[in-house]
C-alpha cells in the first residue's frame, strides 16, 4: 500500500545522489 511513497523515496534519493 506504500508503493508510491517507496517509489518517491527511491526516486528522490536517486535524483539527489545524481
N, C-alpha and C positions, 0 to 999 in steps of 0.2 A: 504493500500500500504506500510505502515511502519510496517509490521508484523515482518519481520526479525530483524529490529532494536529493536523493543519492546522485542522480544524473547531474543535477545542477551543481552539486558539490564537486563532483569529479571534473565537470567542465570548468568550473571556476578555478579549481586547483591547476588544471592543465593550462588554462589561459594565463594564470598568474605565473606558473612555472616557466612558460614560454618566455 
